């Protein structure tokens, strides 16, 4: 059981490490590109369009950053399992 807990800890840590190193950056860039393509054509845009685009981008990024809760829960569960598991005693 202790090995299972350690595996959960490692999986959660690698997941968070990947997200912080590459996952969030890729998502932010692709979302920014998508959002900018949906703006009206021209050199200037109305304030309401710019504010709406920034709000949509912000809400999308907020939702994406909440995903970090899943590997954090994995790490918590892994730590609890590893910490409270009993070692088998050899007789």
PDB file of N, CA, C and O in Angstrom:
ATOM      1  N   UNK A   1       0.828  -1.190   0.000  1.00  0.00           N
ATOM      2  CA  UNK A   1       0.000   0.000   0.000  1.00  0.00           C
ATOM      3  C   UNK A   1       0.875   1.257   0.000  1.00  0.00           C
ATOM      4  O   UNK A   1       0.526   2.278  -0.593  1.00  0.00           O
ATOM      5  N   UNK A   2       2.013   1.156   0.677  1.00  0.00           N
ATOM      6  CA  UNK A   2       2.912   2.301   0.730  1.00  0.00           C
ATOM      7  C   UNK A   2       3.443   2.625  -0.669  1.00  0.00           C
ATOM      8  O   UNK A   2       3.588   3.794  -1.024  1.00  0.00           O
ATOM      9  N   UNK A   3       3.732   1.593  -1.455  1.00  0.00           N
ATOM     10  CA  UNK A   3       4.206   1.795  -2.825  1.00  0.00           C
ATOM     11  C   UNK A   3       3.146   2.498  -3.668  1.00  0.00           C
ATOM     12  O   UNK A   3       3.471   3.366  -4.477  1.00  0.00           O
ATOM     13  N   UNK A   4       1.887   2.128  -3.483  1.00  0.00           N
ATOM     14  CA  UNK A   4       0.787   2.781  -4.192  1.00  0.00           C
ATOM     15  C   UNK A   4       0.738   4.268  -3.863  1.00  0.00           C
ATOM     16  O   UNK A   4       0.549   5.095  -4.755  1.00  0.00           O
ATOM     17  N   UNK A   5       0.906   4.610  -2.599  1.00  0.00           N
ATOM     18  CA  UNK A   5       0.909   6.007  -2.181  1.00  0.00           C
ATOM     19  C   UNK A   5       2.059   6.789  -2.792  1.00  0.00           C
ATOM     20  O   UNK A   5       1.890   7.934  -3.212  1.00  0.00           O
ATOM     21  N   UNK A   6       3.227   6.166  -2.839  1.00  0.00           N
ATOM     22  CA  UNK A   6       4.383   6.833  -3.430  1.00  0.00           C
ATOM     23  C   UNK A   6       4.185   7.024  -4.933  1.00  0.00           C
ATOM     24  O   UNK A   6       4.578   8.050  -5.488  1.00  0.00           O
ATOM     25  N   UNK A   7       3.580   6.046  -5.586  1.00  0.00           N
ATOM     26  CA  UNK A   7       3.293   6.166  -7.018  1.00  0.00           C
ATOM     27  C   UNK A   7       2.324   7.323  -7.271  1.00  0.00           C
ATOM     28  O   UNK A   7       2.509   8.085  -8.220  1.00  0.00           O
ATOM     29  N   UNK A   8       1.298   7.461  -6.433  1.00  0.00           N
ATOM     30  CA  UNK A   8       0.368   8.591  -6.570  1.00  0.00           C
ATOM     31  C   UNK A   8       1.090   9.917  -6.377  1.00  0.00           C
ATOM     32  O   UNK A   8       0.828  10.877  -7.101  1.00  0.00           O
ATOM     33  N   UNK A   9       1.990   9.976  -5.414  1.00  0.00           N
ATOM     34  CA  UNK A   9       2.768  11.199  -5.189  1.00  0.00           C
ATOM     35  C   UNK A   9       3.593  11.555  -6.422  1.00  0.00           C
ATOM     36  O   UNK A   9       3.618  12.709  -6.850  1.00  0.00           O
ATOM     37  N   UNK A  10       4.257  10.572  -6.980  1.00  0.00           N
ATOM     38  CA  UNK A  10       5.102  10.819  -8.146  1.00  0.00           C
ATOM     39  C   UNK A  10       4.270  11.240  -9.360  1.00  0.00           C
ATOM     40  O   UNK A  10       4.638  12.173 -10.073  1.00  0.00           O
ATOM     41  N   UNK A  11       3.152  10.555  -9.593  1.00  0.00           N
ATOM     42  CA  UNK A  11       2.288  10.915 -10.722  1.00  0.00           C
ATOM     43  C   UNK A  11       1.770  12.344 -10.566  1.00  0.00           C
ATOM     44  O   UNK A  11       1.797  13.115 -11.525  1.00  0.00           O
ATOM     45  N   UNK A  12       1.303  12.703  -9.386  1.00  0.00           N
ATOM     46  CA  UNK A  12       0.822  14.067  -9.149  1.00  0.00           C
ATOM     47  C   UNK A  12       1.914  15.098  -9.342  1.00  0.00           C
ATOM     48  O   UNK A  12       1.681  16.156  -9.925  1.00  0.00           O
ATOM     49  N   UNK A  13       3.116  14.789  -8.851  1.00  0.00           N
ATOM     50  CA  UNK A  13       4.229  15.726  -8.993  1.00  0.00           C
ATOM     51  C   UNK A  13       4.611  15.911 -10.458  1.00  0.00           C
ATOM     52  O   UNK A  13       4.834  17.038 -10.901  1.00  0.00           O
ATOM     53  N   UNK A  14       4.690  14.817 -11.213  1.00  0.00           N
ATOM     54  CA  UNK A  14       5.034  14.918 -12.636  1.00  0.00           C
ATOM     55  C   UNK A  14       3.963  15.677 -13.416  1.00  0.00           C
ATOM     56  O   UNK A  14       4.279  16.454 -14.317  1.00  0.00           O
ATOM     57  N   UNK A  15       2.699  15.451 -13.068  1.00  0.00           N
ATOM     58  CA  UNK A  15       1.599  16.145 -13.726  1.00  0.00           C
ATOM     59  C   UNK A  15       1.708  17.654 -13.484  1.00  0.00           C
ATOM     60  O   UNK A  15       1.611  18.442 -14.425  1.00  0.00           O
ATOM     61  N   UNK A  16       1.905  18.051 -12.243  1.00  0.00           N
ATOM     62  CA  UNK A  16       2.044  19.475 -11.930  1.00  0.00           C
ATOM     63  C   UNK A  16       3.292  20.044 -12.592  1.00  0.00           C
ATOM     64  O   UNK A  16       3.270  21.165 -13.101  1.00  0.00           O
ATOM     65  N   UNK A  17       4.383  19.273 -12.588  1.00  0.00           N
ATOM     66  CA  UNK A  17       5.604  19.732 -13.237  1.00  0.00           C
ATOM     67  C   UNK A  17       5.411  19.965 -14.723  1.00  0.00           C
ATOM     68  O   UNK A  17       5.885  20.967 -15.259  1.00  0.00           O
ATOM     69  N   UNK A  18       4.726  19.057 -15.393  1.00  0.00           N
ATOM     70  CA  UNK A  18       4.453  19.232 -16.822  1.00  0.00           C
ATOM     71  C   UNK A  18       3.576  20.455 -17.059  1.00  0.00           C
ATOM     72  O   UNK A  18       3.851  21.264 -17.945  1.00  0.00           O
ATOM     73  N   UNK A  19       2.516  20.586 -16.258  1.00  0.00           N
ATOM     74  CA  UNK A  19       1.616  21.730 -16.450  1.00  0.00           C
ATOM     75  C   UNK A  19       2.338  23.056 -16.267  1.00  0.00           C
ATOM     76  O   UNK A  19       2.132  23.982 -17.051  1.00  0.00           O
ATOM     77  N   UNK A  20       3.171  23.160 -15.259  1.00  0.00           N
ATOM     78  CA  UNK A  20       3.853  24.436 -15.025  1.00  0.00           C
ATOM     79  C   UNK A  20       4.942  24.697 -16.056  1.00  0.00           C
ATOM     80  O   UNK A  20       5.193  25.851 -16.404  1.00  0.00           O
ATOM     81  N   UNK A  21       5.591  23.650 -16.550  1.00  0.00           N
ATOM     82  CA  UNK A  21       6.679  23.833 -17.505  1.00  0.00           C
ATOM     83  C   UNK A  21       6.187  24.053 -18.933  1.00  0.00           C
ATOM     84  O   UNK A  21       6.785  24.830 -19.678  1.00  0.00           O
ATOM     85  N   UNK A  22       5.110  23.381 -19.322  1.00  0.00           N
ATOM     86  CA  UNK A  22       4.710  23.445 -20.725  1.00  0.00           C
ATOM     87  C   UNK A  22       3.205  23.562 -20.932  1.00  0.00           C
ATOM     88  O   UNK A  22       2.768  24.313 -21.805  1.00  0.00           O
ATOM     89  N   UNK A  23       2.412  22.851 -20.166  1.00  0.00           N
ATOM     90  CA  UNK A  23       0.971  22.787 -20.404  1.00  0.00           C
ATOM     91  C   UNK A  23       0.268  24.129 -20.323  1.00  0.00           C
ATOM     92  O   UNK A  23      -0.503  24.475 -21.217  1.00  0.00           O
ATOM     93  N   UNK A  24       0.520  24.889 -19.270  1.00  0.00           N
ATOM     94  CA  UNK A  24      -0.141  26.183 -19.112  1.00  0.00           C
ATOM     95  C   UNK A  24       0.288  27.161 -20.197  1.00  0.00           C
ATOM     96  O   UNK A  24      -0.533  27.914 -20.722  1.00  0.00           O
ATOM     97  N   UNK A  25       1.568  27.147 -20.530  1.00  0.00           N
ATOM     98  CA  UNK A  25       2.082  28.072 -21.544  1.00  0.00           C
ATOM     99  C   UNK A  25       1.458  27.793 -22.900  1.00  0.00           C
ATOM    100  O   UNK A  25       1.025  28.716 -23.588  1.00  0.00           O
ATOM    101  N   UNK A  26       1.409  26.528 -23.286  1.00  0.00           N
ATOM    102  CA  UNK A  26       0.800  26.172 -24.565  1.00  0.00           C
ATOM    103  C   UNK A  26      -0.669  26.561 -24.611  1.00  0.00           C
ATOM    104  O   UNK A  26      -1.147  27.083 -25.618  1.00  0.00           O
ATOM    105  N   UNK A  27      -1.381  26.308 -23.527  1.00  0.00           N
ATOM    106  CA  UNK A  27      -2.798  26.635 -23.498  1.00  0.00           C
ATOM    107  C   UNK A  27      -3.008  28.143 -23.587  1.00  0.00           C
ATOM    108  O   UNK A  27      -3.870  28.610 -24.331  1.00  0.00           O
ATOM    109  N   UNK A  28      -2.222  28.900 -22.832  1.00  0.00           N
ATOM    110  CA  UNK A  28      -2.365  30.355 -22.854  1.00  0.00           C
ATOM    111  C   UNK A  28      -2.106  30.908 -24.247  1.00  0.00           C
ATOM    112  O   UNK A  28      -2.841  31.776 -24.717  1.00  0.00           O
ATOM    113  N   UNK A  29      -1.067  30.414 -24.909  1.00  0.00           N
ATOM    114  CA  UNK A  29      -0.742  30.917 -26.240  1.00  0.00           C
ATOM    115  C   UNK A  29      -1.837  30.554 -27.240  1.00  0.00           C
ATOM    116  O   UNK A  29      -2.284  31.410 -28.004  1.00  0.00           O
ATOM    117  N   UNK A  30      -2.270  29.303 -27.244  1.00  0.00           N
ATOM    118  CA  UNK A  30      -3.294  28.905 -28.210  1.00  0.00           C
ATOM    119  C   UNK A  30      -4.611  29.625 -27.946  1.00  0.00           C
ATOM    120  O   UNK A  30      -5.319  29.992 -28.884  1.00  0.00           O
ATOM    121  N   UNK A  31      -4.938  29.825 -26.684  1.00  0.00           N
ATOM    122  CA  UNK A  31      -6.179  30.543 -26.353  1.00  0.00           C
ATOM    123  C   UNK A  31      -6.092  32.006 -26.765  1.00  0.00           C
ATOM    124  O   UNK A  31      -7.075  32.574 -27.239  1.00  0.00           O
ATOM    125  N   UNK A  32      -4.924  32.622 -26.589  1.00  0.00           N
ATOM    126  CA  UNK A  32      -4.717  34.011 -26.992  1.00  0.00           C
ATOM    127  C   UNK A  32      -4.847  34.142 -28.512  1.00  0.00           C
ATOM    128  O   UNK A  32      -5.466  35.083 -29.008  1.00  0.00           O
ATOM    129  N   UNK A  33      -4.259  33.190 -29.247  1.00  0.00           N
ATOM    130  CA  UNK A  33      -4.355  33.219 -30.706  1.00  0.00           C
ATOM    131  C   UNK A  33      -5.803  33.077 -31.153  1.00  0.00           C
ATOM    132  O   UNK A  33      -6.256  33.805 -32.037  1.00  0.00           O
ATOM    133  N   UNK A  34      -6.531  32.143 -30.549  1.00  0.00           N
ATOM    134  CA  UNK A  34      -7.929  31.948 -30.908  1.00  0.00           C
ATOM    135  C   UNK A  34      -8.742  33.203 -30.610  1.00  0.00           C
ATOM    136  O   UNK A  34      -9.576  33.619 -31.415  1.00  0.00           O
ATOM    137  N   UNK A  35      -8.494  33.800 -29.449  1.00  0.00           N
ATOM    138  CA  UNK A  35      -9.238  34.983 -29.039  1.00  0.00           C
ATOM    139  C   UNK A  35      -8.944  36.167 -29.964  1.00  0.00           C
ATOM    140  O   UNK A  35      -9.850  36.926 -30.307  1.00  0.00           O
ATOM    141  N   UNK A  36      -7.684  36.325 -30.368  1.00  0.00           N
ATOM    142  CA  UNK A  36      -7.341  37.464 -31.224  1.00  0.00           C
ATOM    143  C   UNK A  36      -7.916  37.310 -32.626  1.00  0.00           C
ATOM    144  O   UNK A  36      -8.197  38.309 -33.288  1.00  0.00           O
ATOM    145  N   UNK A  37      -8.095  36.082 -33.087  1.00  0.00           N
ATOM    146  CA  UNK A  37      -8.679  35.873 -34.415  1.00  0.00           C
ATOM    147  C   UNK A  37     -10.174  36.186 -34.437  1.00  0.00           C
ATOM    148  O   UNK A  37     -10.737  36.423 -35.506  1.00  0.00           O
ATOM    149  N   UNK A  38     -10.810  36.189 -33.291  1.00  0.00           N
ATOM    150  CA  UNK A  38     -12.237  36.483 -33.221  1.00  0.00           C
ATOM    151  C   UNK A  38     -12.544  37.962 -33.032  1.00  0.00           C
ATOM    152  O   UNK A  38     -13.710  38.348 -32.942  1.00  0.00           O
ATOM    153  N   UNK A  39     -11.511  38.789 -32.971  1.00  0.00           N
ATOM    154  CA  UNK A  39     -11.735  40.233 -32.866  1.00  0.00           C
ATOM    155  C   UNK A  39     -12.117  40.792 -34.231  1.00  0.00           C
ATOM    156  O   UNK A  39     -11.770  40.205 -35.257  1.00  0.00           O
ATOM    157  N   UNK A  40     -12.823  41.913 -34.257  1.00  0.00           N
ATOM    158  CA  UNK A  40     -13.181  42.525 -35.536  1.00  0.00           C
ATOM    159  C   UNK A  40     -11.929  42.948 -36.317  1.00  0.00           C
ATOM    160  O   UNK A  40     -10.903  43.289 -35.730  1.00  0.00           O
ATOM    161  N   UNK A  41     -12.034  42.920 -37.626  1.00  0.00           N
ATOM    162  CA  UNK A  41     -10.906  43.303 -38.483  1.00  0.00           C
ATOM    163  C   UNK A  41     -10.655  44.808 -38.391  1.00  0.00           C
ATOM    164  O   UNK A  41     -11.561  45.586 -38.094  1.00  0.00           O
ATOM    165  N   UNK A  42      -9.416  45.198 -38.650  1.00  0.00           N
ATOM    166  CA  UNK A  42      -9.060  46.607 -38.656  1.00  0.00           C
ATOM    167  C   UNK A  42      -7.975  46.901 -37.636  1.00  0.00           C
ATOM    168  O   UNK A  42      -7.650  46.074 -36.784  1.00  0.00           O
ATOM    169  N   UNK A  43      -7.421  48.113 -37.748  1.00  0.00           N
ATOM    170  CA  UNK A  43      -6.362  48.517 -36.824  1.00  0.00           C
ATOM    171  C   UNK A  43      -6.895  48.937 -35.465  1.00  0.00           C
ATOM    172  O   UNK A  43      -6.204  48.797 -34.457  1.00  0.00           O
ATOM    173  N   UNK A  44      -8.102  49.444 -35.429  1.00  0.00           N
ATOM    174  CA  UNK A  44      -8.704  49.851 -34.165  1.00  0.00           C
ATOM    175  C   UNK A  44     -10.003  49.060 -33.965  1.00  0.00           C
ATOM    176  O   UNK A  44     -10.711  48.728 -34.916  1.00  0.00           O
ATOM    177  N   UNK A  45     -10.280  48.778 -32.707  1.00  0.00           N
ATOM    178  CA  UNK A  45     -11.524  48.076 -32.385  1.00  0.00           C
ATOM    179  C   UNK A  45     -12.229  48.842 -31.278  1.00  0.00           C
ATOM    180  O   UNK A  45     -11.621  49.646 -30.571  1.00  0.00           O
ATOM    181  N   UNK A  46     -13.500  48.582 -31.146  1.00  0.00           N
ATOM    182  CA  UNK A  46     -14.280  49.255 -30.111  1.00  0.00           C
ATOM    183  C   UNK A  46     -13.850  48.750 -28.742  1.00  0.00           C
ATOM    184  O   UNK A  46     -13.430  47.604 -28.583  1.00  0.00           O
ATOM    185  N   UNK A  47     -13.966  49.627 -27.768  1.00  0.00           N
ATOM    186  CA  UNK A  47     -13.593  49.290 -26.392  1.00  0.00           C
ATOM    187  C   UNK A  47     -14.386  48.084 -25.891  1.00  0.00           C
ATOM    188  O   UNK A  47     -13.825  47.211 -25.228  1.00  0.00           O
ATOM    189  N   UNK A  48     -15.647  48.025 -26.191  1.00  0.00           N
ATOM    190  CA  UNK A  48     -16.497  46.932 -25.711  1.00  0.00           C
ATOM    191  C   UNK A  48     -16.017  45.590 -26.259  1.00  0.00           C
ATOM    192  O   UNK A  48     -16.082  44.578 -25.562  1.00  0.00           O
ATOM    193  N   UNK A  49     -15.530  45.574 -27.518  1.00  0.00           N
ATOM    194  CA  UNK A  49     -15.011  44.339 -28.100  1.00  0.00           C
ATOM    195  C   UNK A  49     -13.715  43.918 -27.414  1.00  0.00           C
ATOM    196  O   UNK A  49     -13.505  42.735 -27.144  1.00  0.00           O
ATOM    197  N   UNK A  50     -12.847  44.893 -27.133  1.00  0.00           N
ATOM    198  CA  UNK A  50     -11.574  44.587 -26.470  1.00  0.00           C
ATOM    199  C   UNK A  50     -11.808  44.084 -25.045  1.00  0.00           C
ATOM    200  O   UNK A  50     -11.185  43.114 -24.614  1.00  0.00           O
ATOM    201  N   UNK A  51     -12.689  44.733 -24.330  1.00  0.00           N
ATOM    202  CA  UNK A  51     -12.986  44.318 -22.957  1.00  0.00           C
ATOM    203  C   UNK A  51     -13.615  42.926 -22.951  1.00  0.00           C
ATOM    204  O   UNK A  51     -13.278  42.095 -22.107  1.00  0.00           O
ATOM    205  N   UNK A  52     -14.514  42.673 -23.874  1.00  0.00           N
ATOM    206  CA  UNK A  52     -15.135  41.353 -23.964  1.00  0.00           C
ATOM    207  C   UNK A  52     -14.118  40.260 -24.268  1.00  0.00           C
ATOM    208  O   UNK A  52     -14.177  39.174 -23.691  1.00  0.00           O
ATOM    209  N   UNK A  53     -13.187  40.546 -25.173  1.00  0.00           N
ATOM    210  CA  UNK A  53     -12.158  39.565 -25.523  1.00  0.00           C
ATOM    211  C   UNK A  53     -11.238  39.296 -24.328  1.00  0.00           C
ATOM    212  O   UNK A  53     -10.883  38.148 -24.059  1.00  0.00           O
ATOM    213  N   UNK A  54     -10.858  40.356 -23.618  1.00  0.00           N
ATOM    214  CA  UNK A  54      -9.989  40.166 -22.445  1.00  0.00           C
ATOM    215  C   UNK A  54     -10.719  39.400 -21.348  1.00  0.00           C
ATOM    216  O   UNK A  54     -10.117  38.567 -20.671  1.00  0.00           O
ATOM    217  N   UNK A  55     -11.993  39.670 -21.168  1.00  0.00           N
ATOM    218  CA  UNK A  55     -12.764  38.959 -20.150  1.00  0.00           C
ATOM    219  C   UNK A  55     -12.891  37.477 -20.497  1.00  0.00           C
ATOM    220  O   UNK A  55     -12.709  36.618 -19.635  1.00  0.00           O
ATOM    221  N   UNK A  56     -13.201  37.179 -21.751  1.00  0.00           N
ATOM    222  CA  UNK A  56     -13.311  35.782 -22.174  1.00  0.00           C
ATOM    223  C   UNK A  56     -11.986  35.045 -22.009  1.00  0.00           C
ATOM    224  O   UNK A  56     -11.962  33.896 -21.569  1.00  0.00           O
ATOM    225  N   UNK A  57     -10.888  35.705 -22.361  1.00  0.00           N
ATOM    226  CA  UNK A  57      -9.569  35.098 -22.203  1.00  0.00           C
ATOM    227  C   UNK A  57      -9.260  34.843 -20.732  1.00  0.00           C
ATOM    228  O   UNK A  57      -8.756  33.780 -20.369  1.00  0.00           O
ATOM    229  N   UNK A  58      -9.561  35.812 -19.902  1.00  0.00           N
ATOM    230  CA  UNK A  58      -9.310  35.669 -18.467  1.00  0.00           C
ATOM    231  C   UNK A  58     -10.123  34.532 -17.857  1.00  0.00           C
ATOM    232  O   UNK A  58      -9.595  33.756 -17.060  1.00  0.00           O
ATOM    233  N   UNK A  59     -11.384  34.426 -18.217  1.00  0.00           N
ATOM    234  CA  UNK A  59     -12.232  33.353 -17.691  1.00  0.00           C
ATOM    235  C   UNK A  59     -11.760  31.987 -18.172  1.00  0.00           C
ATOM    236  O   UNK A  59     -11.793  31.014 -17.418  1.00  0.00           O
ATOM    237  N   UNK A  60     -11.325  31.912 -19.417  1.00  0.00           N
ATOM    238  CA  UNK A  60     -10.816  30.649 -19.948  1.00  0.00           C
ATOM    239  C   UNK A  60      -9.546  30.216 -19.222  1.00  0.00           C
ATOM    240  O   UNK A  60      -9.392  29.044 -18.881  1.00  0.00           O
ATOM    241  N   UNK A  61      -8.642  31.155 -18.987  1.00  0.00           N
ATOM    242  CA  UNK A  61      -7.394  30.833 -18.284  1.00  0.00           C
ATOM    243  C   UNK A  61      -7.670  30.450 -16.830  1.00  0.00           C
ATOM    244  O   UNK A  61      -7.017  29.559 -16.286  1.00  0.00           O
ATOM    245  N   UNK A  62      -8.626  31.115 -16.209  1.00  0.00           N
ATOM    246  CA  UNK A  62      -8.994  30.784 -14.831  1.00  0.00           C
ATOM    247  C   UNK A  62      -9.490  29.348 -14.740  1.00  0.00           C
ATOM    248  O   UNK A  62      -9.116  28.609 -13.830  1.00  0.00           O
ATOM    249  N   UNK A  63     -10.330  28.962 -15.684  1.00  0.00           N
ATOM    250  CA  UNK A  63     -10.849  27.595 -15.684  1.00  0.00           C
ATOM    251  C   UNK A  63      -9.736  26.575 -15.932  1.00  0.00           C
ATOM    252  O   UNK A  63      -9.736  25.502 -15.328  1.00  0.00           O
ATOM    253  N   UNK A  64      -8.802  26.898 -16.803  1.00  0.00           N
ATOM    254  CA  UNK A  64      -7.704  25.977 -17.108  1.00  0.00           C
ATOM    255  C   UNK A  64      -6.784  25.820 -15.898  1.00  0.00           C
ATOM    256  O   UNK A  64      -6.309  24.717 -15.626  1.00  0.00           O
ATOM    257  N   UNK A  65      -6.532  26.889 -15.181  1.00  0.00           N
ATOM    258  CA  UNK A  65      -5.627  26.815 -14.037  1.00  0.00           C
ATOM    259  C   UNK A  65      -6.239  26.052 -12.862  1.00  0.00           C
ATOM    260  O   UNK A  65      -5.516  25.618 -11.964  1.00  0.00           O
ATOM    261  N   UNK A  66      -7.535  25.887 -12.859  1.00  0.00           N
ATOM    262  CA  UNK A  66      -8.171  25.100 -11.801  1.00  0.00           C
ATOM    263  C   UNK A  66      -7.862  23.615 -11.927  1.00  0.00           C
ATOM    264  O   UNK A  66      -8.037  22.866 -10.966  1.00  0.00           O
ATOM    265  N   UNK A  67      -7.406  23.179 -13.093  1.00  0.00           N
ATOM    266  CA  UNK A  67      -7.095  21.767 -13.320  1.00  0.00           C
ATOM    267  C   UNK A  67      -5.977  21.298 -12.390  1.00  0.00           C
ATOM    268  O   UNK A  67      -5.862  20.101 -12.126  1.00  0.00           O
ATOM    269  N   UNK A  68      -5.158  22.212 -11.893  1.00  0.00           N
ATOM    270  CA  UNK A  68      -4.054  21.839 -11.003  1.00  0.00           C
ATOM    271  C   UNK A  68      -4.572  21.210  -9.707  1.00  0.00           C
ATOM    272  O   UNK A  68      -3.806  20.581  -8.977  1.00  0.00           O
ATOM    273  N   UNK A  69      -5.836  21.370  -9.425  1.00  0.00           N
ATOM    274  CA  UNK A  69      -6.428  20.770  -8.231  1.00  0.00           C
ATOM    275  C   UNK A  69      -6.411  19.243  -8.301  1.00  0.00           C
ATOM    276  O   UNK A  69      -6.260  18.582  -7.274  1.00  0.00           O
ATOM    277  N   UNK A  70      -6.565  18.676  -9.502  1.00  0.00           N
ATOM    278  CA  UNK A  70      -6.615  17.218  -9.653  1.00  0.00           C
ATOM    279  C   UNK A  70      -5.297  16.558  -9.252  1.00  0.00           C
ATOM    280  O   UNK A  70      -5.316  15.652  -8.418  1.00  0.00           O
ATOM    281  N   UNK A  71      -4.142  16.972  -9.813  1.00  0.00           N
ATOM    282  CA  UNK A  71      -2.903  16.337  -9.365  1.00  0.00           C
ATOM    283  C   UNK A  71      -2.555  16.672  -7.919  1.00  0.00           C
ATOM    284  O   UNK A  71      -1.878  15.894  -7.247  1.00  0.00           O
ATOM    285  N   UNK A  72      -3.010  17.815  -7.440  1.00  0.00           N
ATOM    286  CA  UNK A  72      -2.768  18.143  -6.033  1.00  0.00           C
ATOM    287  C   UNK A  72      -3.508  17.167  -5.119  1.00  0.00           C
ATOM    288  O   UNK A  72      -2.975  16.756  -4.088  1.00  0.00           O
ATOM    289  N   UNK A  73      -4.727  16.797  -5.492  1.00  0.00           N
ATOM    290  CA  UNK A  73      -5.482  15.816  -4.715  1.00  0.00           C
ATOM    291  C   UNK A  73      -4.815  14.441  -4.807  1.00  0.00           C
ATOM    292  O   UNK A  73      -4.781  13.702  -3.823  1.00  0.00           O
ATOM    293  N   UNK A  74      -4.283  14.097  -5.988  1.00  0.00           N
ATOM    294  CA  UNK A  74      -3.539  12.847  -6.128  1.00  0.00           C
ATOM    295  C   UNK A  74      -2.353  12.811  -5.169  1.00  0.00           C
ATOM    296  O   UNK A  74      -2.101  11.802  -4.510  1.00  0.00           O
ATOM    297  N   UNK A  75      -1.633  13.925  -5.102  1.00  0.00           N
ATOM    298  CA  UNK A  75      -0.476  13.985  -4.203  1.00  0.00           C
ATOM    299  C   UNK A  75      -0.902  13.895  -2.742  1.00  0.00           C
ATOM    300  O   UNK A  75      -0.244  13.231  -1.942  1.00  0.00           O
ATOM    301  N   UNK A  76      -1.993  14.558  -2.393  1.00  0.00           N
ATOM    302  CA  UNK A  76      -2.493  14.477  -1.026  1.00  0.00           C
ATOM    303  C   UNK A  76      -2.884  13.050  -0.678  1.00  0.00           C
ATOM    304  O   UNK A  76      -2.512  12.535   0.376  1.00  0.00           O
ATOM    305  N   UNK A  77      -3.637  12.414  -1.570  1.00  0.00           N
ATOM    306  CA  UNK A  77      -4.057  11.030  -1.319  1.00  0.00           C
ATOM    307  C   UNK A  77      -2.847  10.107  -1.234  1.00  0.00           C
ATOM    308  O   UNK A  77      -2.792   9.235  -0.367  1.00  0.00           O
ATOM    309  N   UNK A  78      -1.881  10.292  -2.123  1.00  0.00           N
ATOM    310  CA  UNK A  78      -0.674   9.476  -2.084  1.00  0.00           C
ATOM    311  C   UNK A  78       0.118   9.655  -0.805  1.00  0.00           C
ATOM    312  O   UNK A  78       0.627   8.686  -0.241  1.00  0.00           O
ATOM    313  N   UNK A  79       0.224  10.885  -0.352  1.00  0.00           N
ATOM    314  CA  UNK A  79       0.926  11.142   0.902  1.00  0.00           C
ATOM    315  C   UNK A  79       0.224  10.531   2.098  1.00  0.00           C
ATOM    316  O   UNK A  79       0.871   9.991   2.995  1.00  0.00           O
ATOM    317  N   UNK A  80      -1.092  10.615   2.115  1.00  0.00           N
ATOM    318  CA  UNK A  80      -1.854  10.026   3.219  1.00  0.00           C
ATOM    319  C   UNK A  80      -1.765   8.507   3.203  1.00  0.00           C
ATOM    320  O   UNK A  80      -1.591   7.881   4.249  1.00  0.00           O
ATOM    321  N   UNK A  81      -1.884   7.915   2.021  1.00  0.00           N
ATOM    322  CA  UNK A  81      -1.789   6.459   1.921  1.00  0.00           C
ATOM    323  C   UNK A  81      -0.398   5.992   2.340  1.00  0.00           C
ATOM    324  O   UNK A  81      -0.265   5.038   3.107  1.00  0.00           O
ATOM    325  N   UNK A  82       0.638   6.664   1.837  1.00  0.00           N
ATOM    326  CA  UNK A  82       2.010   6.272   2.180  1.00  0.00           C
ATOM    327  C   UNK A  82       2.300   6.509   3.660  1.00  0.00           C
ATOM    328  O   UNK A  82       3.001   5.717   4.289  1.00  0.00           O
ATOM    329  N   UNK A  83       1.777   7.567   4.203  1.00  0.00           N
ATOM    330  CA  UNK A  83       2.039   7.893   5.599  1.00  0.00           C
ATOM    331  C   UNK A  83       1.334   6.991   6.595  1.00  0.00           C
ATOM    332  O   UNK A  83       1.877   6.684   7.656  1.00  0.00           O
ATOM    333  N   UNK A  84       0.132   6.571   6.257  1.00  0.00           N
ATOM    334  CA  UNK A  84      -0.645   5.772   7.195  1.00  0.00           C
ATOM    335  C   UNK A  84      -0.608   4.270   6.920  1.00  0.00           C
ATOM    336  O   UNK A  84      -1.237   3.486   7.631  1.00  0.00           O
ATOM    337  N   UNK A  85       0.130   3.876   5.889  1.00  0.00           N
ATOM    338  CA  UNK A  85       0.193   2.439   5.608  1.00  0.00           C
ATOM    339  C   UNK A  85       1.114   1.755   6.610  1.00  0.00           C
ATOM    340  O   UNK A  85       2.133   2.305   7.027  1.00  0.00           O
ATOM    341  N   UNK A  86       0.734   0.567   6.973  1.00  0.00           N
ATOM    342  CA  UNK A  86       1.505  -0.216   7.941  1.00  0.00           C
ATOM    343  C   UNK A  86       2.567  -1.019   7.208  1.00  0.00           C
ATOM    344  O   UNK A  86       2.310  -1.598   6.152  1.00  0.00           O
ATOM    345  N   UNK A  87       3.735  -1.046   7.769  1.00  0.00           N
ATOM    346  CA  UNK A  87       4.785  -1.899   7.217  1.00  0.00           C
ATOM    347  C   UNK A  87       4.537  -3.329   7.693  1.00  0.00           C
ATOM    348  O   UNK A  87       4.118  -3.572   8.824  1.00  0.00           O
ATOM    349  N   UNK A  88       4.810  -4.252   6.795  1.00  0.00           N
ATOM    350  CA  UNK A  88       4.683  -5.661   7.177  1.00  0.00           C
ATOM    351  C   UNK A  88       5.883  -6.016   8.024  1.00  0.00           C
ATOM    352  O   UNK A  88       7.025  -5.757   7.646  1.00  0.00           O
ATOM    353  N   UNK A  89       5.619  -6.610   9.169  1.00  0.00           N
ATOM    354  CA  UNK A  89       6.718  -7.015  10.059  1.00  0.00           C
ATOM    355  C   UNK A  89       7.062  -8.459   9.811  1.00  0.00           C
ATOM    356  O   UNK A  89       6.202  -9.340   9.782  1.00  0.00           O
ATOM    357  N   UNK A  90       8.347  -8.674   9.632  1.00  0.00           N
ATOM    358  CA  UNK A  90       8.832 -10.034   9.436  1.00  0.00           C
ATOM    359  C   UNK A  90       9.007 -10.703  10.782  1.00  0.00           C
ATOM    360  O   UNK A  90       9.596 -10.130  11.698  1.00  0.00           O
ATOM    361  N   UNK A  91       8.514 -11.872  10.897  1.00  0.00           N
ATOM    362  CA  UNK A  91       8.606 -12.607  12.181  1.00  0.00           C
ATOM    363  C   UNK A  91       9.705 -13.620  12.113  1.00  0.00           C
ATOM    364  O   UNK A  91       9.944 -14.338  13.084  1.00  0.00           O
TER     365      UNK A  91
END
